[in-house]
Amino acid sequence: MSKKIFRAMGSLVLFTVLFFALLFGLIFSNTFGSKMQDSLKSLRVSMIAPSGEVVFDNLADPSTLENHGDRPEVVEAIKKGSGESKRFSATILETTYYYAKKMDDGNILRLSVTANSIQTLLTTFIPLVLICLVVAFFMAYFLAKTLTKRITEPINHVDLDHPTLEEYEELLPFFKKIESQKLALNDQLIELKQRTRTITTITENMKEGLLLLDEKGNILLTNDSLRHILHMENLLNVPFIEVYREQHFIENVKKCLKGEKSEMVISFPPDFYQVYFNPVKENGRLQGAVILFINNTQHFLAETQRKEFSANVSHELKTPLTTISVISEMLGEGSVKEKDIQPFAKKIQTQTKRLLNIIEDIIKLAEFDEGKGQQDFSVFNLNKLVQKVVDHLKEKSEKNQVKVTLVAEKVIYLTGNEQMIDELLYNLLDNGIKYNQKSGTVTITLKETSTSVKIIVKDTGIGIESKDFQRIFERFYRVDKSHSKKIGGTGLGLSIVKHIVEFHQGSIKVESQSTGTTFTVVLPKS
């Protein structure tokens, strides 16, 4: 390749030089000759005697000319044999050049020419030279362009996938290097795409909301969870404060973009999210921020329930303990009459039993929360278990004048924790009896399908308003607190029922109107 370029450039330079020299020579020979002839016509010739007297002059009468013995060129010629000088004439505004030569006979031959003749020659000659240069430039440009195209054409049309350049063997290592780098880049690009797909798959399938911001607070990345949480579109390179304007959140974003970590809780009803703000730094320089939205609803609700539970437990335990404490103190001080000791003792017994019931129910709920009891699954006769619970509550139902009836078309066998199902049945039937009216009824119906068993408990009691349907399963929640105080109870029965149903992976539904309530429990057959 280098040889080809050298030959091409050498040929171009040589052609240009020769062309310019030839053209310049032709123009110079024709123009300079004619101009020199014109210049010779204006040449002044004088013959001066040693005394300075002008003997001959081709342009003037010698008798009219003054003595030239003091002329510098004449003086120098007499002394040295030749002399020259130039003088500017203020009259004709021209410079004249003189040359004097001492002849063998002692006379001085002097030649003179004005600058006007020389300038005329130059002004005539220079444009011709410029024209030659311009022509030579365009010729060189055209030839250079043609040669460049001819040299680069094989390179421009080379197949980089299969490089073969017989004309330029020097470039083969270069193209092979390009090919190897291309293969390396392709491998890196494939790996980068795979990583991008992996990251995208991970972020888009995250339950947590992910938000990436640059150092200016513009959105770099959002995942599907975040867009769902904030009800926003997939926006990129947009200031986040234009998308979500919650003041506390914006303040935390600004802190994060200054290098501070922080966290906060944001509510998007019915969910609660713990939001973590983490600055991203590289070599000590802030690059942006990573903001993570973690759904903390269960924890938040559990914490709320824990606080409510603690408050409720304290309240429920305080009443019987206060009663027991006061009566015990009175008995201890001997301020109780002998006839009142037995009634007071019964009150202590009643309140103690109430405390034990509350504690037992709390222990049961704790066991459910810990997931205990699954190892006790067995197959049992559900009809017998229901009848057992009905018989256990017979005294209470007769006392409240409530009739309890079992309706079942056939014997049903259920796989589950028999003790838990016993507890479930007891609580539902006990509530049906307690919250019923005189001469009321409680009907428990058993049904079986190919995949599940239904337990339906229907009473004719006081009923439950629809607004309370979701809350009746909360711990210590009572629909009618004044009525509940009269009939007793811990307020944990339905909460225990719900935990038992969920433990067996079943469902429970409540229906009620102005009077009467129906609980439908569906348990899977397994």
Backbone hydrogen bonds, N-H to C=O, Kabsch-Sander energy under -0.5 kcal/mol:
donor,donor_aa,acceptor,acceptor_aa,energy
5,I,1,M,-2.6
6,F,2,S,-2.7
7,R,3,K,-3.0
8,A,4,K,-2.4
9,M,5,I,-3.0
10,G,6,F,-2.9
11,S,7,R,-2.6
12,L,8,A,-2.2
13,V,9,M,-2.6
14,L,10,G,-2.7
15,F,11,S,-2.8
16,T,12,L,-2.5
17,V,13,V,-2.8
18,L,14,L,-2.7
19,F,15,F,-2.9
20,F,16,T,-2.8
21,A,17,V,-2.9
22,L,18,L,-2.8
23,L,19,F,-2.8
24,F,20,F,-3.0
25,G,21,A,-2.7
26,L,22,L,-2.4
27,I,23,L,-2.3
28,F,24,F,-3.0
29,S,25,G,-2.7
30,N,26,L,-1.8
31,T,27,I,-2.8
32,F,28,F,-2.6
33,G,28,F,-0.5
33,G,29,S,-0.8
34,S,30,N,-1.2
35,K,31,T,-2.4
36,M,32,F,-2.4
37,Q,33,G,-1.9
38,D,34,S,-2.0
39,S,35,K,-2.4
40,L,36,M,-2.5
41,K,37,Q,-1.5
42,S,38,D,-0.9
42,S,39,S,-0.5
43,L,40,L,-1.1
44,R,112,S,-2.8
46,S,110,R,-2.9
47,M,56,F,-2.7
48,I,108,I,-3.2
49,A,53,E,-3.2
52,G,49,A,-2.6
55,V,47,M,-3.1
55,V,53,E,-0.6
56,F,47,M,-1.8
58,N,45,V,-2.0
64,T,61,D,-1.7
65,L,62,P,-1.2
68,H,52,G,-3.7
71,R,68,H,-1.4
75,V,71,R,-2.9
76,E,72,P,-2.6
77,A,73,E,-1.7
78,I,74,V,-2.3
79,K,75,V,-1.8
80,K,76,E,-3.1
81,G,77,A,-2.1
82,S,76,E,-0.5
83,G,100,A,-2.2
85,S,98,Y,-1.7
87,R,96,T,-2.1
89,S,94,E,-3.1
90,A,88,F,-0.6
93,L,89,S,-1.3
94,E,89,S,-0.8
96,T,87,R,-2.8
97,Y,113,V,-3.0
98,Y,85,S,-3.3
99,Y,111,L,-2.5
100,A,83,G,-3.4
101,K,109,L,-2.5
102,K,81,G,-2.8
103,M,107,N,-3.4
106,G,103,M,-1.4
108,I,48,I,-3.8
109,L,101,K,-3.2
109,L,107,N,-0.5
110,R,46,S,-3.2
110,R,108,I,-0.6
111,L,99,Y,-3.3
112,S,44,R,-2.2
113,V,97,Y,-2.0
115,A,95,T,-3.0
117,S,114,T,-1.0
118,I,114,T,-0.9
119,Q,115,A,-3.1
120,T,116,N,-2.0
121,L,117,S,-1.7
122,L,118,I,-2.6
123,T,119,Q,-3.5
124,T,120,T,-1.3
125,F,121,L,-2.0
126,I,122,L,-3.3
128,L,124,T,-0.7
129,V,125,F,-1.9
130,L,126,I,-2.6
131,I,127,P,-2.5
132,C,128,L,-2.1
133,L,129,V,-2.4
134,V,130,L,-2.7
135,V,131,I,-2.6
136,A,132,C,-2.7
137,F,133,L,-2.7
138,F,134,V,-2.5
139,M,135,V,-2.3
140,A,136,A,-2.7
141,Y,137,F,-3.0
142,F,138,F,-2.6
143,L,139,M,-2.5
144,A,140,A,-3.0
145,K,141,Y,-2.6
146,T,142,F,-2.3
147,L,143,L,-2.8
148,T,144,A,-2.9
149,K,145,K,-2.4
150,R,146,T,-2.1
151,I,147,L,-2.4
152,T,148,T,-3.0
153,E,149,K,-1.8
156,N,152,T,-2.8
157,H,153,E,-1.5
158,V,155,I,-1.3
160,L,158,V,-0.9
162,H,159,D,-0.5
171,L,168,Y,-1.2
172,L,169,E,-1.0
175,F,171,L,-2.8
176,K,172,L,-2.6
177,K,173,P,-2.2
178,I,174,F,-2.2
179,E,175,F,-2.6
180,S,176,K,-2.4
181,Q,177,K,-2.5
182,K,178,I,-2.6
183,L,179,E,-2.3
184,A,180,S,-2.2
185,L,181,Q,-2.9
186,N,182,K,-2.5
187,D,183,L,-2.3
188,Q,184,A,-2.5
189,L,185,L,-2.8
190,I,186,N,-2.6
191,E,187,D,-2.5
192,L,188,Q,-2.8
193,K,189,L,-2.7
194,Q,190,I,-2.4
195,R,191,E,-2.6
196,T,192,L,-2.7
197,R,193,K,-2.9
198,T,194,Q,-2.5
199,I,195,R,-3.1
200,T,196,T,-2.9
201,T,197,R,-2.9
202,I,198,T,-2.7
203,T,199,I,-3.1
204,E,200,T,-2.8
205,N,201,T,-1.3
206,M,203,T,-0.9
209,G,293,F,-2.5
211,L,291,I,-2.1
212,L,221,L,-2.6
213,L,289,A,-2.5
214,D,218,N,-2.2
215,E,287,Q,-0.8
217,G,214,D,-2.0
219,I,238,V,-2.0
220,L,212,L,-3.3
221,L,212,L,-1.4
223,N,210,L,-1.3
227,R,223,N,-2.2
228,H,224,D,-2.1
229,I,225,S,-2.4
230,L,226,L,-2.9
231,H,227,R,-0.9
232,M,227,R,-1.6
235,L,233,E,-1.8
237,N,219,I,-3.4
240,F,217,G,-2.3
242,E,239,P,-1.7
243,V,240,F,-1.9
244,Y,240,F,-2.4
250,I,246,E,-2.5
251,E,247,Q,-2.3
252,N,248,H,-1.8
253,V,249,F,-2.2
254,K,250,I,-2.4
255,K,251,E,-2.1
256,C,252,N,-2.4
257,L,253,V,-2.4
258,K,255,K,-1.3
259,G,256,C,-1.8
260,E,255,K,-2.3
262,S,277,F,-1.6
264,M,275,V,-2.0
266,I,273,Y,-2.7
268,F,266,I,-0.6
268,F,271,D,-2.4
271,D,268,F,-2.5
273,Y,266,I,-2.9
274,Q,294,I,-2.9
275,V,264,M,-3.5
275,V,273,Y,-0.6
276,Y,274,Q,-0.5
276,Y,292,L,-2.4
277,F,262,S,-3.1
278,N,276,Y,-0.6
278,N,290,V,-2.4
280,V,288,G,-2.6
281,K,279,P,-0.5
282,E,285,R,-2.6
285,R,282,E,-1.8
287,Q,280,V,-3.5
288,G,280,V,-1.3
289,A,213,L,-2.2
290,V,278,N,-3.1
291,I,211,L,-2.9
291,I,289,A,-0.5
292,L,276,Y,-2.2
293,F,209,G,-3.1
294,I,274,Q,-2.6
294,I,292,L,-0.6
295,N,293,F,-0.5
296,N,272,F,-2.6
296,N,294,I,-0.6
297,T,272,F,-0.5
300,F,296,N,-3.2
301,L,297,T,-3.5
302,A,298,Q,-2.9
303,E,299,H,-2.9
304,T,300,F,-2.6
305,Q,301,L,-3.4
306,R,302,A,-2.8
307,K,303,E,-2.4
308,E,304,T,-2.7
309,F,305,Q,-3.7
310,S,306,R,-2.9
311,A,307,K,-2.4
312,N,308,E,-3.1
313,V,309,F,-3.4
314,S,310,S,-2.5
315,H,311,A,-2.2
316,E,312,N,-3.4
317,L,313,V,-2.8
318,K,314,S,-1.7
319,T,315,H,-1.4
321,L,317,L,-1.9
322,T,318,K,-2.7
323,T,319,T,-2.2
324,I,320,P,-2.8
325,S,321,L,-2.8
326,V,322,T,-2.7
327,I,323,T,-2.5
328,S,324,I,-2.6
329,E,325,S,-2.3
330,M,326,V,-2.3
331,L,327,I,-2.7
332,G,328,S,-2.6
333,E,329,E,-2.0
334,G,330,M,-0.7
334,G,331,L,-0.6
335,S,330,M,-2.0
336,V,330,M,-0.5
340,D,337,K,-1.1
341,I,337,K,-0.7
341,I,338,E,-0.7
342,Q,338,E,-0.5
344,F,340,D,-2.3
345,A,341,I,-2.4
346,K,342,Q,-2.1
347,K,343,P,-1.9
348,I,344,F,-2.3
349,Q,345,A,-2.4
350,T,346,K,-2.9
351,Q,347,K,-2.8
352,T,348,I,-2.4
353,K,349,Q,-2.4
354,R,350,T,-2.1
355,L,351,Q,-2.4
356,L,352,T,-2.5
357,N,353,K,-2.5
358,I,354,R,-2.4
359,I,355,L,-2.7
360,E,356,L,-2.9
361,D,357,N,-2.5
362,I,358,I,-2.5
363,I,359,I,-2.5
364,K,360,E,-2.3
365,L,361,D,-2.5
366,A,362,I,-2.4
367,E,363,I,-2.2
368,F,364,K,-2.3
369,D,365,L,-2.6
370,E,366,A,-1.6
371,G,367,E,-0.6
371,G,368,F,-1.1
372,K,367,E,-2.2
374,Q,371,G,-0.6
376,D,373,G,-1.7
377,F,374,Q,-1.3
378,S,416,G,-2.4
380,F,378,S,-0.5
380,F,414,L,-2.3
382,L,380,F,-0.8
382,L,412,I,-2.4
383,N,412,I,-0.7
385,L,381,N,-1.7
386,V,382,L,-2.4
387,Q,383,N,-2.4
388,K,384,K,-2.2
389,V,385,L,-2.0
390,V,386,V,-2.7
391,D,387,Q,-2.5
392,H,388,K,-1.9
393,L,389,V,-1.7
394,K,391,D,-1.1
397,S,393,L,-2.8
398,E,394,K,-2.6
399,K,395,E,-2.0
400,N,396,K,-2.0
401,Q,398,E,-0.8
402,V,397,S,-3.2
403,K,440,G,-2.5
404,V,402,V,-0.5
405,T,442,V,-2.7
407,V,444,I,-2.9
409,E,446,L,-0.6
414,L,380,F,-2.4
416,G,378,S,-2.6
416,G,414,L,-0.6
418,E,376,D,-0.5
418,E,416,G,-0.9
421,I,417,N,-2.4
422,D,418,E,-2.3
423,E,419,Q,-1.9
424,L,420,M,-2.6
425,L,421,I,-2.7
426,Y,422,D,-2.5
427,N,423,E,-2.4
428,L,424,L,-2.2
429,L,425,L,-2.6
430,D,426,Y,-2.9
431,N,427,N,-2.4
432,G,428,L,-2.1
433,I,429,L,-1.9
434,K,430,D,-3.0
435,Y,431,N,-2.7
436,N,433,I,-1.2
439,S,401,Q,-1.4
440,G,401,Q,-0.6
440,G,437,Q,-1.8
442,V,403,K,-3.2
443,T,458,K,-3.2
444,I,405,T,-3.1
444,I,442,V,-0.5
445,T,443,T,-0.6
445,T,456,I,-3.0
446,L,407,V,-2.6
447,K,454,K,-2.2
449,T,452,S,-3.0
453,V,523,L,-2.8
454,K,447,K,-2.8
455,I,521,V,-2.8
456,I,445,T,-2.8
456,I,454,K,-0.5
457,V,455,I,-0.6
457,V,519,F,-2.8
458,K,443,T,-2.8
458,K,456,I,-0.6
459,D,517,T,-2.5
460,T,441,T,-1.1
462,I,435,Y,-2.0
468,D,465,E,-1.8
469,F,466,S,-1.4
472,I,468,D,-1.8
473,F,470,Q,-0.5
474,E,471,R,-2.3
476,F,491,G,-2.1
477,Y,474,E,-1.5
477,Y,491,G,-0.5
481,K,479,V,-0.6
484,S,480,D,-2.3
485,K,481,K,-2.1
486,K,482,S,-1.1
487,I,483,H,-1.7
488,G,484,S,-1.5
496,I,492,L,-2.3
497,V,493,G,-2.2
498,K,494,L,-2.5
499,H,495,S,-2.0
500,I,496,I,-2.4
501,V,497,V,-2.4
502,E,498,K,-2.7
503,F,499,H,-2.5
504,H,500,I,-1.6
505,Q,502,E,-1.7
506,G,501,V,-2.9
507,S,522,V,-2.1
509,K,520,T,-2.1
511,E,518,T,-2.3
513,Q,516,G,-1.2
516,G,461,G,-2.0
517,T,459,D,-0.6
518,T,511,E,-3.2
519,F,457,V,-2.8
520,T,509,K,-2.9
521,V,455,I,-2.9
521,V,519,F,-0.6
522,V,507,S,-2.7
523,L,453,V,-2.8
523,L,521,V,-0.5
525,K,451,T,-2.7
526,S,524,P,-0.6
